[in-house]
Each structure stands twice: as C-alpha cells, then as structure tokens.
Amino acid sequence: MSSAAIPSLTPAEVLSRVPADALPAPLATLWQQQAQAGAPLRDRLEVLADTLSILGRLNVDAEVLAATLLDALVDVQTAVAKAGIVLPERLQVLLEGQRAASRVWALHRDHGGGRNPEGMRRLLLALVRDLRVVLIVLARQLARMRDAGRLPLAEQQALAKMTRDIHAPLANRLGIWQLKWELEDLAFRILQPDDYQRIARSLDDNRSGRERYIEAVIAQLRQALAGHGIHADVAGRPKHIYSIWRKMQRKGLPIEELYDLRAVRVLVEDIPACYAVLGLVHALWVPIPSEFDDYIARPKPNGYRSLHTAVIGPQGKTLEVQIRTREMHAQSELGVAAHWRYKEGGQGGGAAMDRRIAWMRKLLEQAAEAAGEGESSPLQGLDSELTEDRVYALTPKGEVVDLPQGATVLDFAYAIHTIVGHRCRGAKVDGRIVPLTHVLKTGERVEILTGKTAEPRRDWLLPSAGFLASSRSREKVRAWFNKLDRAHNLQEGRALLERDLRRLGLLHADLTPVLPKFNVQTVDDLLVAVALGDVTPAQVGRALQDLERPPAPPAEPAVAAPPPRPAAPPATGAGVVTVQGVDNLLVQLARCCQPLPGEPIVGYLTRTRGVSVHRPDCPAFLRLAGREPARVLPVEWGRAHVAQDVALLIEAVDRKWLLKDITTLLAQLGVHLIALNTEPVRQGSGRVRIRGQVRVADFEQFGLLLARLESLPGVESARRA
C-alpha cells in the first residue's frame, strides 16, 4: 500500500499504531505534544505511518516501533532532556543506531554516493550495536521511496541512488525479499524510467496477475507431488522488473529469451527425491531442453547446489523450477554460497560479517514463526554479542577503507596506497594529531600527513613498537628495504641489533651460536634479516640469553641533580620560514601552539613582532583571523630547519624505572630533554602524569617520539601538551 493511499493523519492516529505498552506514558504524551506543536519531523506523518505498517509486517517487537516513532522527532534528545525523562537503555541504543545510520547517509549524500557503496554498507552494519536498527532504516527508506513522487526530481534521484547503493543490497543480504524487490523496482523506475517502462510494457501481465499465476502453478504442483507420495515444500515468486533488466544486461538477451520470469522452488529431504521431482515436473509440463542445469552433479564454484529446469507451463507461459534438498537450501541462503554473494559478485565482509548477517536472518525467520503462533518475538533478545573483526575508517573525502581489527593510522596509509604509506610522516584522526601507532575505531576520519620523499622506517617492522598490525602493510615495508643494497641493510641491521643488545648487556656477545635458530649461515645474513624485519632484535636477544650468557647487572639509577637548562634555541631566522616566497622578514613561531617543521602552518602579521607562525587549528590564531582576516598570510617551511621546543604530556602506570626508560628512549632518538616533572593522577590510583619540554628537529621526529613512547610498558598515552 503506498503512502499516497493513506488519508491525512493526525499525530494521535499515528501514535495509535504503536502498542500502548511500547512507550512509557510520559514518552507517548511528549511525542504527541511535540508533533501537534509542529516540532520538526524527519518525514510526513503519512510516511511515518507507512514505516510503522512495514515494520509490523516484518513482525518486529514493540521496542522497534517505539524507537521508530521517537526518532521521527528531529530533536528528540533535546525534547526528552527538557522534559526530564530518562530513556530506557535499549531504546537509547536503537536511537543511537539510527543516528549512526544518518551519518552514513550524510557521507553518501555529501560525496555523491562515493566510489565504494559496499564500504558504506559494511560501515553501517559495523556502526550499529543493535541490528534491529537495519530493519528500521530499510522500512523508513521504502516508505520514503513510495512517497518520492512528491519531491523535486533532483531529490527523487538522490533518494533513489542511495536506495540502489545501500538499502536494496542490505535487504538482499538479510533475506528480506518483500522489501528488497520493491526498493529495487522503485529506485529503477526513478533512475532509469525509460528502461523501466519498456520492460513493464513487454510483460504480458502486471505483477498481481503474475502472482496469481504462480499461486495456481504451486497448487497444481503440490497436488501432483502428493499424488506420487512425495513430501515437499513448494514456493514461488514472479521476477521483478529490476531483476529482469539486470539479467538482460548480464546475459545480453532480449526479454523473450528469459525463462525465469516466473519461478517455483521445491524443497525435498534427499538427493534421490530431487531427481524424482525433476521427472515429475517434466512429465507434467513440456521441458525446454536447452534450459536444464544440474548443479548437484556439478556444483558452482561457490558451492551452490540445485537442479534448474525450464518448462512450458500452464497457458503456454515459460516457468523455471528449482529443486534442491533442505540442506542445500540452508547452505544457499545462510552458508558460504549465500545468494547475495554471487548476485552481487563480491567476496563478502569476512567471517564476522557473515555471522552477523546469518544470525540476523535466522532471527527474522524465528520472528515470523513466533508471530504466527502468537508468541513473543525473539528479536527482543538482540544484542551486540557478535563483534566485527574489521574496522571501517574514512578518508577526508568520505571513502570507506576496510582494515583488520587493531589497525593503526600507518596501516590506513598503506591501505590507501603503498607510496602514501612510505611517505607517511604523521596523521590526524577527526582533526586531532595522533601518533602513528594510534589504533583506529570504526567511523573515524583519517587524514595522512606525508613528506615529499618515501622514507619508511625500520622501526615500523618491529611488532613491539606497534606501528603496523596488518601483515600486508609489513610486507610493503619489507619489500621497500629488500630493494636497498646489501651494504646499507647490513649497516641498518647492525645499528638496530646493537641498540637492543646494549640495553641487555650483550653488546659484545658472539652471535655465531644462534645462527641456526634463525636459518642463516653467517652473521651478516642475520644482520640483513634484522634490517628486513624477518628477525627482531628482541628475538636475537632472547636467543642469546637462552644460551646462558647472563647480561651485565644493570646499574642502579642514580639520583642526579637536574641538568642545567640549555640556552634557548636560536631565534627563527632567514630560511626557516618563508612568507609568500620572501625569507627575509621577521618571523616568530607562536608559543601557543608550538608549530614544528613539517606540519601545516599559517602566518599572521602582528603589529610589532613581524609574522607570527601558527598551526591552522590553533585557537589563538582562529580568534585573531576572525577579527582581522586581512592579516593572514600564506607561509611555508624553508630549507633551513632549527630545532624547536615542544611541550609533552605522558600518562602512564607508575612503575620502577619508568623515567629511566623514557630518558633512554629520548637519548636513542636524539631528542634533547629540557625539563621533566612527574605528578600522581589521583592519590593511590597507581597512575602518574609526566609533563616535559623537549627539543625536536621537526614534526616527523616528534611523531616518532610519541609512537615510541606509547610502545613503552605501562605508558597509556603520549601527546603534545
């Protein structure tokens, strides 16, 4: 039933479509008052009523209907907060899921649909904690598509494009066929009206007529099967217009040569019964010889098994009959040969995504059975017990990047392109600078800061450093170093190994006895393996310790007087920063945001101190630029770099030798320590906050420092203060 057929409704009438016990009385009263007062609604009341009607046919529980009604209010959170009402937790989860879905729609709209609609679909499934949200968004989209004729043509096309890219494939994956075919047909009718009308005119009957024909065929086939003592389930469907068009395009056939415009499916207990039914069908109707496929004897590459035959059915119309066992059908619908996989031609979203989809589809089937028997819906038991094993992060342009769980921003850079990873010097997540070891969460937007030359670091290959979680990323880094000459790899491997062995007191240990452990012939081969990341320095150190070569006893850290404060860094001079191509102006680096060579900068012309250089996101600069935008100047780093001071903030678990490990790391990286101060986070919490002032060469060195600090045992976070 289209929304156009629904008469004009009042808020009270829409509210009556939700069970009385679904919403607590205060929430029901609040919703009705807001709607009657003209509060902004996401859709017309008629569309909302149609959405609730569609959900009712899907046998959803009262909680889903209540969440749909509440989310129809654009400012529902504000209204609820003002009224002092506390939402039940499960309702909050459903509302949060709909807001997450809205963010996906916004990404799709703002970036013209993007080049990766599959990524958008996976992002949606990963973002929502309760998969019932998917039912709500599908039902709402179908109601909006039915009502799309009221919209301007441009809005109709945008709505239809989103439906084609995201909603219809989701309905297909979840097995909600009654929504899937209508979503596809409605989108097809808007996006390709000429093709739609041409196919509709070519069909010898409308859809309702084809459905009546299928019902008559099913009745005749059931009677024949019963007469021969064959117990079987028979179902059927007429092919919808968009599916007909896709098959015509895929096979290059005219509509007259398609034999599955009408199809029935027969499910039996075993394989012998499949062939018995085949013989009965061929005896009942005249078979079309060229249209028989035995996928039981010769399964499809994805494991799909079934018998397919086409016959001349009643009234001389062609009819496709599919025959399979119930086990084959379960595998086809929910297993590795899932229908959506070979219809969409994709590889799916991994094992966890398959589990989520299969779990949801089984619950939908149980919900339909429970509704038929008058029992409570199992959908009420939905939770987030099935966690996703993938992370879906976003590029600045809104494209979705699929990464393994635990992936870092450096993994993200390599997923974009190998050269982007090689040139990566830093990253921003949701506008905030993070270390390269930052572990990404689904939905985060990542901007990679790159240098002009490709210079991956060997530290990236060390698992203990936490730079890379993806084996594909590590292979790309390893391949880079494989291209370097052997002498260079020897030098780098020796430097990496000596650094760790010095810490263990094994600097002068003989490496020959451990060579067999790493399947190498010479010490030089071992050093090259360390340089390429095939062997870590820690593994070599443990192998030496296993040979009972005890390290020298570590010296107790002495309490030394604080080092004298070094002289201030030289003032920024010519060549450090250039202003509009000129490098002889007075330039000062702003103390408020402490920009470092290599990161984005912008200039502000002061009245007495020349050009002050800030980071573009510096709050002080934004205030000044807002008052006098004419004073903003483009600046860039020059060739001559001067070490800069930057404030550092570390939060860590208090432990023995924590400060020693931090200062040792600073020395290894060549970072000058100016000041260090430690204070407890809370008395008795066991955690400390360390504030420091360090002098670094550029933004790249500072990013490496943050990453290495976070890899130290007990360090929870390290960032610019």
Rosetta blueprint (number, residue, H / E / L):
1 M L
2 S L
3 S H
4 A H
5 A H
6 I L
7 P L
8 S L
9 L L
10 T L
11 P H
12 A H
13 E H
14 V H
15 L H
16 S L
17 R L
18 V L
19 P L
20 A L
21 D L
22 A L
23 L L
24 P L
25 A H
26 P H
27 L H
28 A H
29 T H
30 L H
31 W H
32 Q H
33 Q H
34 Q H
35 A H
36 Q H
37 A L
38 G L
39 A L
40 P L
41 L E
42 R L
43 D L
44 R L
45 L H
46 E H
47 V H
48 L H
49 A H
50 D H
51 T H
52 L H
53 S H
54 I H
55 L H
56 G H
57 R H
58 L L
59 N L
60 V L
61 D L
62 A H
63 E H
64 V H
65 L H
66 A H
67 A H
68 T H
69 L H
70 L H
71 D H
72 A L
73 L E
74 V L
75 D L
76 V H
77 Q H
78 T H
79 A H
80 V H
81 A H
82 K H
83 A H
84 G L
85 I L
86 V L
87 L L
88 P L
89 E H
90 R H
91 L H
92 Q H
93 V H
94 L H
95 L H
96 E H
97 G H
98 Q H
99 R H
100 A H
101 A H
102 S H
103 R H
104 V H
105 W H
106 A H
107 L H
108 H H
109 R H
110 D H
111 H L
112 G L
113 G L
114 G L
115 R L
116 N L
117 P H
118 E H
119 G H
120 M H
121 R H
122 R H
123 L H
124 L H
125 L H
126 A H
127 L H
128 V L
129 R L
130 D L
131 L L
132 R H
133 V H
134 V H
135 L H
136 I H
137 V H
138 L H
139 A H
140 R H
141 Q H
142 L H
143 A H
144 R H
145 M H
146 R H
147 D L
148 A H
149 G H
150 R H
151 L L
152 P L
153 L H
154 A H
155 E H
156 Q H
157 Q H
158 A H
159 L H
160 A H
161 K H
162 M H
163 T H
164 R H
165 D H
166 I H
167 H H
168 A H
169 P H
170 L H
171 A H
172 N H
173 R H
174 L L
175 G L
176 I L
177 W H
178 Q H
179 L H
180 K H
181 W H
182 E H
183 L H
184 E H
185 D H
186 L H
187 A H
188 F H
189 R H
190 I H
191 L H
192 Q L
193 P H
194 D H
195 D H
196 Y H
197 Q H
198 R H
199 I H
200 A H
201 R H
202 S H
203 L L
204 D L
205 D L
206 N L
207 R H
208 S H
209 G H
210 R H
211 E H
212 R H
213 Y H
214 I H
215 E H
216 A H
217 V H
218 I H
219 A H
220 Q H
221 L H
222 R H
223 Q H
224 A H
225 L H
226 A H
227 G H
228 H L
229 G L
230 I L
231 H L
232 A L
233 D E
234 V E
235 A E
236 G E
237 R E
238 P E
239 K L
240 H L
241 I H
242 Y H
243 S H
244 I H
245 W H
246 R H
247 K H
248 M H
249 Q H
250 R H
251 K H
252 G L
253 L L
254 P L
255 I H
256 E H
257 E H
258 L L
259 Y L
260 D L
261 L L
262 R E
263 A E
264 V E
265 R E
266 V E
267 L E
268 V E
269 E L
270 D L
271 I H
272 P H
273 A H
274 C H
275 Y H
276 A H
277 V H
278 L H
279 G H
280 L H
281 V H
282 H H
283 A H
284 L H
285 W L
286 V E
287 P E
288 I L
289 P H
290 S H
291 E H
292 F L
293 D E
294 D E
295 Y L
296 I L
297 A L
298 R L
299 P L
300 K L
301 P L
302 N L
303 G L
304 Y L
305 R L
306 S L
307 L E
308 H E
309 T E
310 A E
311 V E
312 I E
313 G L
314 P H
315 Q H
316 G H
317 K L
318 T E
319 L E
320 E E
321 V E
322 Q E
323 I E
324 R E
325 T E
326 R H
327 E H
328 M H
329 H H
330 A H
331 Q H
332 S H
333 E H
334 L H
335 G L
336 V L
337 A L
338 A L
339 H H
340 W H
341 R H
342 Y H
343 K H
344 E H
345 G L
346 G L
347 Q L
348 G L
349 G L
350 G L
351 A H
352 A H
353 M H
354 D H
355 R H
356 R H
357 I H
358 A H
359 W H
360 M H
361 R H
362 K H
363 L H
364 L H
365 E H
366 Q H
367 A H
368 A H
369 E H
370 A H
371 A H
372 G H
373 E L
374 G L
375 E L
376 S L
377 S L
378 P H
379 L H
380 Q H
381 G H
382 L L
383 D L
384 S L
385 E L
386 L L
387 T L
388 E L
389 D L
390 R E
391 V E
392 Y E
393 A E
394 L E
395 T L
396 P L
397 K L
398 G L
399 E L
400 V E
401 V E
402 D E
403 L E
404 P E
405 Q L
406 G L
407 A L
408 T E
409 V H
410 L H
411 D H
412 F H
413 A H
414 Y H
415 A H
416 I H
417 H L
418 T H
419 I H
420 V H
421 G H
422 H H
423 R L
424 C E
425 R E
426 G E
427 A E
428 K E
429 V E
430 D L
431 G L
432 R E
433 I E
434 V E
435 P L
436 L L
437 T L
438 H L
439 V E
440 L L
441 K L
442 T L
443 G L
444 E L
445 R E
446 V E
447 E E
448 I E
449 L E
450 T E
451 G L
452 K L
453 T L
454 A L
455 E L
456 P L
457 R L
458 R H
459 D H
460 W H
461 L H
462 L L
463 P H
464 S H
465 A H
466 G L
467 F L
468 L L
469 A L
470 S L
471 S H
472 R H
473 S H
474 R H
475 E H
476 K H
477 V H
478 R H
479 A H
480 W H
481 F H
482 N H
483 K L
484 L L
485 D L
486 R H
487 A H
488 H H
489 N H
490 L H
491 Q H
492 E H
493 G H
494 R H
495 A H
496 L H
497 L H
498 E H
499 R H
500 D H
501 L H
502 R H
503 R H
504 L H
505 G L
506 L L
507 L L
508 H L
509 A L
510 D L
511 L L
512 T H
513 P H
514 V H
515 L L
516 P H
517 K H
518 F H
519 N L
520 V L
521 Q L
522 T L
523 V H
524 D H
525 D H
526 L H
527 L H
528 V H
529 A H
530 V H
531 A H
532 L H
533 G L
534 D L
535 V L
536 T L
537 P H
538 A H
539 Q H
540 V H
541 G H
542 R H
543 A H
544 L H
545 Q H
546 D H
547 L L
548 E L
549 R L
550 P L
551 P L
552 A L
553 P L
554 P L
555 A L
556 E L
557 P L
558 A L
559 V L
560 A L
561 A L
562 P L
563 P L
564 P L
565 R L
566 P L
567 A L
568 A L
569 P L
570 P L
571 A L
572 T L
573 G L
574 A L
575 G L
576 V L
577 V E
578 T E
579 V E
580 Q L
581 G L
582 V E
583 D L
584 N L
585 L L
586 L L
587 V E
588 Q E
589 L E
590 A L
591 R L
592 C L
593 C L
594 Q L
595 P L
596 L L
597 P L
598 G L
599 E L
600 P L
601 I L
602 V E
603 G E
604 Y E
605 L E
606 T L
607 R L
608 T L
609 R L
610 G L
611 V E
612 S E
613 V E
614 H E
615 R L
616 P L
617 D L
618 C L
619 P H
620 A H
621 F H
622 L H
623 R H
624 L H
625 A H
626 G H
627 R H
628 E L
629 P H
630 A H
631 R H
632 V E
633 L E
634 P L
635 V E
636 E E
637 W E
638 G L
639 R L
640 A L
641 H L
642 V L
643 A L
644 Q E
645 D E
646 V E
647 A E
648 L E
649 L E
650 I E
651 E E
652 A E
653 V E
654 D L
655 R L
656 K L
657 W L
658 L H
659 L H
660 K H
661 D H
662 I H
663 T H
664 T H
665 L H
666 L H
667 A H
668 Q H
669 L L
670 G L
671 V L
672 H E
673 L E
674 I E
675 A E
676 L E
677 N E
678 T E
679 E E
680 P E
681 V L
682 R L
683 Q L
684 G L
685 S L
686 G L
687 R E
688 V E
689 R E
690 I E
691 R E
692 G E
693 Q E
694 V E
695 R E
696 V E
697 A L
698 D L
699 F H
700 E H
701 Q H
702 F H
703 G H
704 L H
705 L H
706 L H
707 A H
708 R H
709 L H
710 E H
711 S L
712 L L
713 P L
714 G L
715 V E
716 E E
717 S E
718 A E
719 R E
720 R E
721 A L
